Amino acid sequence: MADPLVLIVDDEDLVRALLTRWLTRWNYRVTEAASADAAIEAMAADPAKVVVRSRAYAPVSTPA
């Protein structure tokens, strides 16, 4: 079984880097996105089991 995939969504590079480093040490696969649009694309390409996101994002409407 593959390691679980976590998507980290945050506009701050340092936050994404720190979370990625920490999670990979615990054997999680990590994908990063710097915006809500990039997160939607990442989920379409490879759906994550867990999403860690910043609370600062405004609501985004997804394509139908």
KOLTORKE-492216 format. One line per field, with one value per residue: residue number from 1; residue in one letter; x, y, z of N, C-alpha, C in turn. Coordinates in steps of 0.001 Angstrom, whole numbers, plus 524288, in hexadecimal, padded with zeros to 5 digits. Layout:
N
marnu = (NUM,...)
vogu = (A,...)
n.X = (X,...)
n.Y = (Y,...)
n.Z = (Z,...)
ca.X = (X,...)
ca.Y = (Y,...)
ca.Z = (Z,...)
c.X = (X,...)
c.Y = (Y,...)
c.Z = (Z,...)
***
This chain:
64
marnu = (1,2,3,4,5,6,7,8,9,10,11,12,13,14,15,16,17,18,19,20,21,22,23,24,25,26,27,28,29,30,31,32,33,34,35,36,37,38,39,40,41,42,43,44,45,46,47,48,49,50,51,52,53,54,55,56,57,58,59,60,61,62,63,64)
vogu = (M,A,D,P,L,V,L,I,V,D,D,E,D,L,V,R,A,L,L,T,R,W,L,T,R,W,N,Y,R,V,T,E,A,A,S,A,D,A,A,I,E,A,M,A,A,D,P,A,K,V,V,V,R,S,R,A,Y,A,P,V,S,T,P,A)
n.X = (80342,80219,80806,7FFFD,7FA5B,7FC05,7F6EF,7FBE9,7F7C5,7FB0D,7FE54,807E1,814F6,81C36,81605,81169,81A94,81E8B,8164A,81630,82026,81F43,816BE,81A60,82236,81C69,81959,8119C,80C94,80DB3,80734,807F2,8014B,80006,7F77B,7E955,7E564,7EDCE,7ED8A,7E41D,7E68B,7EEAE,7E949,7E2D4,7EA11,7EF26,7E8D9,7E8DF,7E971,7E8DC,7E74B,7EE51,7EC7B,7EDAA,7E670,7E458,7E046,7D6F4,7C9EB,7C8D3,7C35D,7C126,7C386,7B8F1)
n.Y = (7FB69,80894,81409,81D26,82849,835B7,84236,84EA0,85B32,867B8,87525,8786F,87601,8724A,86D9D,86559,85FD1,85CE8,85699,84ED0,84A66,8466A,83F59,83835,83359,82CF9,82596,8284F,82B21,83706,841AC,84E78,85ACC,867EC,86DFF,86ED7,86C12,86648,85E1F,85938,8557D,84EA9,84742,84321,83E44,836F3,831ED,8357D,82F8E,8356D,842F1,84E0C,85AB9,868AC,871D0,87B0A,87BE4,88049,87C11,872F5,8703C,86426,85E15,8589F)
n.Z = (80000,7FCB8,80248,8094D,802BD,8049D,80302,80350,804EA,803EE,8039A,806D9,80530,80CA0,81462,80EB8,80C2E,8161F,81A2C,81280,813D0,81E11,81D2A,8157E,81AE3,8210F,81A4B,812F2,80656,7FFB2,7F9D5,7F517,7F4C4,7F0F2,7F008,7EF9C,7E5DC,7E1CC,7E8CE,7E65D,7DC67,7DF1B,7E525,7DD81,7D72B,7DDB5,7E753,7F4A3,80165,80A46,80CF1,81004,8131A,811E2,8197A,814ED,80AE9,801A3,7FE7C,7F402,7E7E4,7E230,7D5C4,7CE88)
ca.X = (80000,80524,8076C,7FBA3,7FBAA,7FA14,7F767,7FCA3,7F63C,7FC47,80110,80D0E,818C0,81E9B,81236,8112A,81F86,81EE5,8128C,81808,82496,81D54,81375,81D74,82508,818A6,81828,80D49,80DC7,80BA3,806B2,8073C,7FEA9,80075,7F285,7E4C1,7E522,7F1CC,7EBBC,7E023,7E962,7F188,7E57D,7E103,7EE4C,7F05B,7E5DA,7EB65,7E632,7E874,7E8BA,7EFA6,7EC36,7ED7A,7E11B,7E41A,7DE2C,7D16E,7C741,7C9D4,7BF7A,7C3BE,7C0D8,7B50C)
ca.Y = (80000,80D64,817B7,820C6,82D49,83A5E,84702,85341,85FDF,86C77,878D7,8798F,871F0,87018,86A25,8608D,85CFB,85A87,85252,84A9D,847D0,8437E,83AF1,83438,8305B,8292C,82224,82A04,82DB7,83C57,84521,853D0,85E8D,86D2F,870C5,86B71,869F3,86236,859B3,8567E,852A2,84A57,84338,8409E,83AFB,832B8,8333E,834AA,82D8A,83994,84821,851CE,85FAF,86D94,873C8,8803B,87BDD,88171,877B0,87240,86CC8,86045,85D24,85463)
ca.Z = (80000,7FC5C,80697,8085B,80059,80745,7FFF9,80698,80205,806D6,80039,808FD,803D4,81158,816E1,80B91,80CAC,81B57,81A85,80F11,8165B,8228C,81B7E,812CB,81EE7,82311,815D8,80FAA,80164,80032,7F55D,7F6EC,7F161,7F314,7EF53,7EF51,7E086,7E15E,7EBF6,7E34D,7D851,7E197,7E6A0,7D8B3,7D526,7E165,7EC04,7F9B0,805A4,80E2F,80B17,81418,81055,814C4,81A1E,8128E,805A1,800A9,7FBFA,7EE6D,7E581,7DEE9,7D0C7,7CEC3)
c.X = (80373,80433,802FA,7FD91,7F8FA,7FAF2,7F7C0,7FB83,7F739,7FF50,80682,810BA,81AF3,81AF2,811D9,81617,81FFB,81B24,81433,81C74,822BE,81A45,81687,820C1,8218D,81685,81322,80F75,80B23,80B91,805A7,80458,7FED6,7FB6B,7EE0D,7E44B,7E916,7F038,7E7A3,7E2B1,7EC44,7EDDA,7E364,7E518,7EF57,7ED9A,7E8B0,7E77D,7E51D,7EA19,7E9B0,7EFD3,7EC44,7E7CD,7E043,7E183,7D868,7CEF9,7C84B,7C594,7C256,7C0BC,7BD2D,7B6F7)
c.Y = (804DC,810CD,81B80,825FA,831B3,83F01,84B92,85807,8649D,87011,87A30,874F2,86F39,86C43,86502,85D4D,85A36,855E8,84DAE,8479A,8445D,83EA6,836B0,83105,82C28,825B7,8236A,82BFF,83302,83F06,84A87,85708,863E1,87052,86CD9,86904,8658D,85D5F,85684,85342,84DEC,845EE,8405D,83CD4,8363C,833EA,831C9,83276,831C3,83EB8,84B90,8570F,8644F,86F46,878D7,88057,87D2E,87CA1,87798,86EBF,86926,85F96,85874,84F7C)
c.Z = (80000,80124,8055B,80623,8034E,803A4,803C6,80337,80571,8033B,8023B,8080A,808A4,81414,813E8,80C3A,811F0,81BED,81722,811A1,81AE1,820DC,818A8,81697,82149,81EB1,812FB,80A82,801B1,7FAE9,7F788,7F2E1,7F40A,7F288,7EF20,7E9EA,7DFC5,7E47A,7E907,7DEFD,7DA9B,7E316,7E1DE,7D698,7D893,7E692,7F117,7FD99,809AD,80BA6,80FDF,8115D,81408,81538,8172A,80D33,80579,7FE15,7F619,7EC4F,7E1CC,7D9E1,7D14B,7CC1D)
***
